Amino acid sequence: GTYEANPTLNSVSLIGAGKYLTTLRWDGGGSALSIEGGTGTIQDLAVKRAAGTDWTIKITDGVWQIVNCLVEGGDEGIVITGGTVAIMRTEVSGAGHNGILVMNKAEIDVQDCEFHDMRGAGGTGLSALDASRARVVSTRSHANPLHGIYASGDATLEAIDCLVHGNRSIGVAVMDRAQATVQDSESAHNGSHGIYLGTAPKATLERNRVHHNRGHGIVAAGTTVLTAKKNQSWSNSVGIWIDNGVDATLDGNTAHNNIIEDVVDNH
């Protein structure tokens, strides 16, 4: 059934009968679901609120799991400002900005999820900001108005076996002083670059497939420290672009059939 409520949880789990059978909906003020601490599980239900107003799920502390859920709408989909959260087999869509936004020193572990069709101009599948930590495994982020996956500030991002495609701007963007490891992932058919490293991040890219992006495949700009091994880049504008301020270690990468150049290495 559908329940009109906006509960606040602390060490109380919320288990539905299935994400297409049990719906928690709230279109009033505040988040549809707030979690303030303790431990618990949100499982087998849909959590929905009107697009563009407040947050759908807000987690401020504790150790929590979100499993096999459907999260729709809100100004932000799931916002984690503290604690440790595991998100598994969950679909997030229709938020005004980010599907998942992790901030401060919060930590998330995301597996087998899907983030798509955010609504606002800044809509991104997953954003890790500040000193947060995000591990994203076997997850698809697509058809978002801005980026697929984004990390900035002093965040730490690990993306493994992910598919990031059809986003209007960049597939995977790593900015500021963020640290990122992207492995065995695919970034394709995005409106700008496949993987963009800008300002001063430290990144390791290994065995990724980057192709058919309207911008470049892999870009390292600013004073990025980059280790790139065995990546493949094809059918982009430029396959691999390295700016002159970058500290780059390149090993076994292949670029072919790109429109302008396969490799532009200025470092």
C-alpha positions as CSV (number, residue, x, y, z in Angstrom):
1,G,0.0,0.0,0.0
2,T,0.9,3.7,0.0
3,Y,1.5,5.5,3.3
4,E,1.4,9.3,3.6
5,A,4.0,10.1,6.3
6,N,7.5,11.4,7.0
7,P,8.9,9.4,9.8
8,T,12.2,10.0,11.7
9,L,14.2,6.9,12.6
10,N,16.8,6.1,15.2
11,S,17.8,2.4,15.5
12,V,14.4,1.4,14.0
13,S,14.4,-0.5,10.7
14,L,11.7,0.0,8.1
15,I,10.9,-3.1,5.9
16,G,8.3,-3.1,3.2
17,A,6.7,-5.9,1.2
18,G,8.6,-4.9,-2.0
19,K,9.6,-1.7,-3.7
20,Y,6.6,-1.9,-6.1
21,L,4.2,-2.9,-3.3
22,T,5.0,-0.6,-0.4
23,T,5.3,3.2,-0.9
24,L,6.2,5.9,1.7
25,R,5.1,9.2,0.1
26,W,5.4,12.7,1.5
27,D,4.8,16.0,-0.3
28,G,4.7,18.3,2.8
29,G,7.6,20.1,4.4
30,G,10.8,18.3,5.3
31,S,12.2,15.1,4.1
32,A,10.1,12.1,3.3
33,L,12.3,9.9,5.5
34,S,14.9,11.2,8.1
35,I,17.5,9.0,9.9
36,E,19.2,10.6,12.8
37,G,21.5,7.8,14.2
38,G,21.8,4.3,15.5
39,T,21.7,1.3,13.3
40,G,19.1,-0.1,11.0
41,T,17.9,-1.1,7.5
42,I,15.5,0.4,5.0
43,Q,14.5,-2.3,2.7
44,D,12.0,-3.4,0.0
45,L,10.0,-0.2,-0.3
46,A,9.6,3.0,-2.4
47,V,10.3,6.4,-0.9
48,K,8.8,9.3,-2.9
49,R,8.2,13.0,-2.6
50,A,7.4,15.9,-5.0
51,A,10.3,16.8,-7.3
52,G,12.2,20.0,-6.4
53,T,11.2,20.3,-2.7
54,D,13.3,19.3,0.3
55,W,15.1,15.9,0.3
56,T,13.6,12.5,-0.2
57,I,15.9,10.6,2.3
58,K,18.1,12.4,4.8
59,I,20.7,10.5,6.9
60,T,22.7,12.5,9.5
61,D,24.4,9.8,11.5
62,G,24.6,6.1,12.3
63,V,25.3,2.9,10.5
64,W,22.5,2.1,8.0
65,Q,21.7,0.0,5.0
66,I,19.3,0.8,2.2
67,V,18.5,-2.4,0.3
68,N,16.3,-3.0,-2.7
69,C,14.5,0.3,-2.7
70,L,13.1,2.8,-5.1
71,V,13.8,6.5,-4.3
72,E,12.1,9.2,-6.4
73,G,11.8,13.0,-6.5
74,G,12.9,15.6,-4.0
75,D,15.4,18.4,-4.4
76,E,18.0,15.8,-3.5
77,G,17.4,12.0,-3.6
78,I,19.4,10.6,-0.7
79,V,21.6,13.0,1.3
80,I,24.1,11.6,3.7
81,T,25.8,14.2,6.0
82,G,27.2,11.8,8.6
83,G,27.6,8.1,9.5
84,T,28.3,5.1,7.3
85,V,25.7,3.9,4.8
86,A,25.6,0.9,2.5
87,I,23.2,1.2,-0.5
88,M,22.5,-2.0,-2.5
89,R,20.2,-2.8,-5.4
90,T,18.5,0.6,-5.2
91,E,17.2,2.8,-8.0
92,V,17.2,6.6,-7.6
93,S,15.6,9.0,-10.1
94,G,13.8,12.3,-10.6
95,A,15.6,14.4,-8.0
96,G,16.1,18.1,-8.7
97,H,19.9,17.9,-8.2
98,N,21.7,14.8,-7.0
99,G,20.5,11.2,-6.9
100,I,23.0,10.6,-4.0
101,L,24.8,13.4,-2.2
102,V,27.4,12.4,0.4
103,M,29.0,15.3,2.4
104,N,31.2,16.2,5.3
105,K,33.0,13.0,6.5
106,A,30.2,10.6,5.8
107,E,31.0,7.2,4.1
108,I,29.0,5.2,1.6
109,D,29.3,1.8,0.0
110,V,27.2,1.5,-3.1
111,Q,26.6,-1.7,-5.0
112,D,24.4,-2.8,-7.9
113,C,22.5,0.5,-8.0
114,E,21.1,2.7,-10.7
115,F,20.9,6.5,-10.8
116,H,19.1,8.1,-13.7
117,D,17.0,11.0,-15.0
118,M,17.6,13.6,-12.4
119,R,15.5,16.7,-13.3
120,G,17.4,19.9,-12.5
121,A,20.1,21.5,-14.7
122,G,22.7,20.4,-12.1
123,G,21.3,16.9,-11.9
124,T,24.1,14.3,-11.2
125,G,23.8,10.6,-10.4
126,L,26.2,10.6,-7.4
127,S,28.2,13.5,-5.9
128,A,30.9,13.1,-3.1
129,L,31.9,16.4,-1.5
130,D,34.0,17.7,1.3
131,A,36.0,14.9,3.0
132,S,33.5,12.2,2.3
133,R,34.3,8.7,1.1
134,A,32.3,6.9,-1.7
135,R,32.9,3.4,-2.9
136,V,30.7,2.6,-6.0
137,V,30.7,-0.9,-7.4
138,S,28.7,-2.4,-10.4
139,T,26.5,0.6,-10.6
140,R,24.9,2.4,-13.6
141,S,24.5,6.2,-13.8
142,H,22.9,7.5,-16.9
143,A,20.6,10.1,-18.6
144,N,21.4,12.8,-16.0
145,P,21.3,16.5,-16.9
146,L,24.9,17.1,-15.7
147,H,27.4,14.4,-14.7
148,G,27.2,10.7,-14.0
149,I,29.6,10.6,-11.0
150,Y,31.2,13.6,-9.4
151,A,33.8,14.1,-6.7
152,S,35.3,17.3,-5.4
153,G,36.8,19.0,-2.3
154,D,38.8,16.4,-0.4
155,A,36.5,13.5,-1.2
156,T,37.7,10.0,-1.9
157,L,36.0,8.1,-4.7
158,E,36.4,4.5,-5.7
159,A,34.4,3.4,-8.8
160,I,34.7,-0.2,-9.9
161,D,32.9,-2.0,-12.7
162,C,30.5,0.9,-13.3
163,L,28.6,2.0,-16.4
164,V,28.3,5.7,-16.8
165,H,26.6,6.8,-20.1
166,G,24.3,9.2,-21.8
167,N,24.8,12.0,-19.3
168,R,24.5,15.5,-20.7
169,S,27.9,16.6,-19.5
170,I,30.8,14.5,-18.1
171,G,30.6,10.8,-17.3
172,V,33.0,10.8,-14.3
173,A,34.4,14.2,-13.0
174,V,37.0,14.5,-10.3
175,M,37.8,18.0,-9.2
176,D,39.7,20.0,-6.6
177,R,41.9,17.8,-4.3
178,A,39.7,14.7,-4.5
179,Q,41.3,11.3,-4.8
180,A,39.9,8.8,-7.1
181,T,40.4,5.2,-8.3
182,V,38.3,4.2,-11.4
183,Q,38.8,0.6,-12.5
184,D,37.1,-1.7,-15.0
185,S,34.4,0.8,-15.8
186,E,32.8,2.2,-19.0
187,S,32.1,5.8,-19.7
188,A,30.3,6.3,-23.1
189,H,27.9,8.5,-25.1
190,N,28.2,11.4,-22.7
191,G,27.6,15.0,-23.9
192,S,31.1,16.1,-22.9
193,H,34.2,14.2,-21.7
194,G,34.2,10.5,-20.6
195,I,36.5,11.0,-17.6
196,Y,37.6,14.5,-16.5
197,L,40.3,15.2,-13.9
198,G,40.6,18.9,-13.1
199,T,42.3,21.4,-10.7
200,A,44.5,19.2,-8.5
201,P,43.2,15.7,-7.9
202,K,45.1,12.5,-7.6
203,A,43.7,9.7,-9.7
204,T,44.3,6.1,-10.8
205,L,42.6,4.9,-13.9
206,E,42.9,1.2,-14.8
207,R,41.3,-0.9,-17.5
208,N,38.5,1.5,-18.3
209,R,36.7,1.7,-21.6
210,V,35.9,5.3,-22.7
211,H,34.2,5.8,-26.0
212,H,31.7,7.7,-28.1
213,N,31.8,10.8,-25.9
214,R,31.2,14.2,-27.6
215,G,34.2,15.7,-25.9
216,H,37.5,13.9,-25.1
217,G,37.8,10.4,-23.7
218,I,40.1,11.0,-20.8
219,V,41.2,14.5,-19.8
220,A,43.8,15.3,-17.1
221,A,44.0,19.1,-16.5
222,G,45.5,21.5,-14.0
223,T,48.0,19.9,-11.7
224,T,46.5,16.5,-11.6
225,V,48.6,13.5,-10.5
226,L,47.6,10.7,-12.8
227,T,48.4,7.0,-13.0
228,A,46.7,5.5,-16.1
229,K,47.2,1.9,-17.0
230,K,45.6,-0.3,-19.7
231,N,42.7,2.1,-20.5
232,Q,41.0,2.0,-23.9
233,S,39.7,5.2,-25.5
234,W,38.0,5.3,-28.9
235,S,35.5,7.3,-31.0
236,N,35.8,10.5,-28.9
237,S,37.0,13.9,-30.0
238,V,40.5,13.3,-28.6
239,G,41.2,9.9,-27.0
240,I,43.6,11.0,-24.2
241,W,44.4,14.6,-23.4
242,I,47.1,15.5,-20.8
243,D,47.8,19.1,-19.9
244,N,51.3,20.4,-19.4
245,G,50.9,20.9,-15.6
246,V,50.0,17.2,-15.0
247,D,52.2,14.6,-13.3
248,A,51.3,11.6,-15.4
249,T,52.4,8.0,-15.4
250,L,51.0,6.2,-18.5
251,D,51.4,2.5,-19.1
252,G,49.7,0.3,-21.7
253,N,46.9,2.6,-22.7
254,T,45.4,2.4,-26.2
255,A,43.6,5.1,-28.1
256,H,42.2,4.7,-31.7
257,N,39.7,6.0,-34.1
258,N,39.2,9.3,-32.3
259,I,38.1,12.3,-34.4
260,I,40.9,14.8,-33.9
261,E,43.8,13.0,-32.3
262,D,44.2,9.8,-30.4
263,V,46.6,11.2,-27.8
264,V,47.6,14.8,-27.0
265,D,50.3,14.6,-24.3
266,N,51.7,18.0,-23.2
267,H,53.2,17.0,-19.9
